[in-house]
Amino acid sequence: ELFSELGASVKNALVITEGLIGYLKNEEAATLSKAIYATPGFNYWIQDYSQGKMRRHKQSKDLSKKMQRTPIQFNEAAPLQFFGSHGWKLKENIFILDV
Protein backbone atom coordinates (compact mmCIF):
# COMPACT_ATOMS: atom_id res chain seq x y z
CA GLU A 1 0.00 0.00 0.00
CA LEU A 2 2.83 2.41 0.89
CA PHE A 3 4.69 1.66 -2.35
CA SER A 4 1.53 2.22 -4.40
CA GLU A 5 0.94 5.55 -2.71
CA LEU A 6 4.54 6.71 -3.11
CA GLY A 7 4.84 5.32 -6.63
CA ALA A 8 1.82 7.32 -7.75
CA SER A 9 3.51 10.57 -6.71
CA VAL A 10 6.96 10.06 -8.30
CA LYS A 11 8.24 9.54 -11.82
CA ASN A 12 11.86 8.58 -11.37
CA ALA A 13 12.64 7.62 -7.76
CA LEU A 14 15.71 6.09 -6.19
CA VAL A 15 14.97 3.63 -3.37
CA ILE A 16 17.74 3.10 -0.81
CA THR A 17 17.60 0.10 1.51
CA GLU A 18 21.14 0.22 2.87
CA GLY A 19 21.48 -1.91 5.99
CA LEU A 20 18.27 -3.88 5.43
CA ILE A 21 18.71 -6.84 3.05
CA GLY A 22 21.09 -8.77 5.31
CA TYR A 23 18.47 -8.95 8.05
CA LEU A 24 15.79 -10.37 5.77
CA LYS A 25 15.23 -14.01 4.97
CA ASN A 26 15.73 -14.82 1.28
CA GLU A 27 11.96 -15.03 0.73
CA GLU A 28 11.43 -11.64 2.38
CA ALA A 29 14.20 -10.08 0.27
CA ALA A 30 12.53 -11.51 -2.85
CA THR A 31 9.16 -10.06 -1.84
CA LEU A 32 10.72 -6.64 -1.24
CA SER A 33 12.68 -6.76 -4.50
CA LYS A 34 9.61 -7.67 -6.54
CA ALA A 35 7.47 -5.03 -4.82
CA ILE A 36 10.00 -2.26 -5.44
CA TYR A 37 10.49 -3.34 -9.06
CA ALA A 38 6.75 -3.50 -9.70
CA THR A 39 6.12 0.02 -8.39
CA PRO A 40 5.84 2.57 -11.21
CA GLY A 41 8.25 5.41 -10.63
CA PHE A 42 10.68 3.32 -8.56
CA ASN A 43 13.37 3.05 -11.23
CA TYR A 44 16.57 2.73 -9.21
CA TRP A 45 17.51 0.75 -6.13
CA ILE A 46 20.62 1.05 -3.99
CA GLN A 47 20.98 -1.80 -1.55
CA ASP A 48 23.61 -3.83 0.17
CA TYR A 49 23.96 -7.54 0.66
CA SER A 50 26.58 -9.88 2.03
CA GLN A 51 28.62 -11.91 -0.40
CA GLY A 52 31.54 -14.21 0.19
CA LYS A 53 34.11 -14.05 2.95
CA MET A 54 35.53 -10.90 4.43
CA ARG A 55 38.83 -9.69 3.10
CA ARG A 56 41.83 -9.80 5.40
CA HIS A 57 41.97 -6.15 6.36
CA LYS A 58 41.78 -4.69 9.85
CA GLN A 59 38.45 -3.10 8.91
CA SER A 60 37.00 -6.43 7.86
CA LYS A 61 38.13 -8.08 11.10
CA ASP A 62 36.42 -5.35 13.13
CA LEU A 63 33.28 -5.63 11.01
CA SER A 64 33.34 -9.42 11.29
CA LYS A 65 33.37 -9.18 15.11
CA LYS A 66 30.39 -6.83 15.09
CA MET A 67 28.48 -9.08 12.69
CA GLN A 68 28.82 -12.07 15.02
CA ARG A 69 26.26 -10.38 17.29
CA THR A 70 23.91 -9.61 14.40
CA PRO A 71 21.36 -12.05 12.98
CA ILE A 72 22.29 -11.87 9.28
CA GLN A 73 19.75 -14.04 7.47
CA PHE A 74 20.09 -13.25 3.77
CA ASN A 75 22.34 -15.98 2.41
CA GLU A 76 21.67 -16.16 -1.31
CA ALA A 77 24.76 -17.65 -3.00
CA ALA A 78 24.39 -15.49 -6.13
CA PRO A 79 22.72 -12.23 -5.02
CA LEU A 80 23.19 -10.41 -8.33
CA GLN A 81 21.38 -13.17 -10.20
CA PHE A 82 18.82 -13.42 -7.38
CA PHE A 83 17.78 -9.76 -7.73
CA GLY A 84 18.22 -9.90 -11.51
CA SER A 85 15.61 -12.64 -11.66
CA HIS A 86 13.10 -10.08 -10.37
CA GLY A 87 13.84 -7.75 -13.27
CA TRP A 88 16.65 -5.60 -11.87
CA LYS A 89 19.61 -4.78 -14.12
CA LEU A 90 22.95 -4.10 -12.46
CA LYS A 91 24.52 -0.76 -13.21
CA GLU A 92 27.36 -0.87 -10.68
CA ASN A 93 28.54 -3.29 -7.99
CA ILE A 94 30.81 -1.75 -5.34
CA PHE A 95 32.36 -3.71 -2.47
CA ILE A 96 32.41 -1.81 0.82
CA LEU A 97 36.12 -2.32 1.41
CA ASP A 98 36.97 -1.09 -2.09
CA VAL A 99 35.64 2.41 -1.47
SVG drawing of the C-alpha trace seen along z (x, -y; Angstrom):
<svg xmlns="http://www.w3.org/2000/svg" viewBox="-2 -13 46 33">
<polyline fill="none" stroke="black" stroke-width="0.4" points="0.0,0.0 2.8,-2.4 4.7,-1.7 1.5,-2.2 0.9,-5.6 4.5,-6.7 4.8,-5.3 1.8,-7.3 3.5,-10.6 7.0,-10.1 8.2,-9.5 11.9,-8.6 12.6,-7.6 15.7,-6.1 15.0,-3.6 17.7,-3.1 17.6,-0.1 21.1,-0.2 21.5,1.9 18.3,3.9 18.7,6.8 21.1,8.8 18.5,8.9 15.8,10.4 15.2,14.0 15.7,14.8 12.0,15.0 11.4,11.6 14.2,10.1 12.5,11.5 9.2,10.1 10.7,6.6 12.7,6.8 9.6,7.7 7.5,5.0 10.0,2.3 10.5,3.3 6.7,3.5 6.1,0.0 5.8,-2.6 8.3,-5.4 10.7,-3.3 13.4,-3.0 16.6,-2.7 17.5,-0.8 20.6,-1.0 21.0,1.8 23.6,3.8 24.0,7.5 26.6,9.9 28.6,11.9 31.5,14.2 34.1,14.1 35.5,10.9 38.8,9.7 41.8,9.8 42.0,6.1 41.8,4.7 38.5,3.1 37.0,6.4 38.1,8.1 36.4,5.4 33.3,5.6 33.3,9.4 33.4,9.2 30.4,6.8 28.5,9.1 28.8,12.1 26.3,10.4 23.9,9.6 21.4,12.1 22.3,11.9 19.8,14.0 20.1,13.2 22.3,16.0 21.7,16.2 24.8,17.6 24.4,15.5 22.7,12.2 23.2,10.4 21.4,13.2 18.8,13.4 17.8,9.8 18.2,9.9 15.6,12.6 13.1,10.1 13.8,7.7 16.7,5.6 19.6,4.8 22.9,4.1 24.5,0.8 27.4,0.9 28.5,3.3 30.8,1.7 32.4,3.7 32.4,1.8 36.1,2.3 37.0,1.1 35.6,-2.4"/>
</svg>
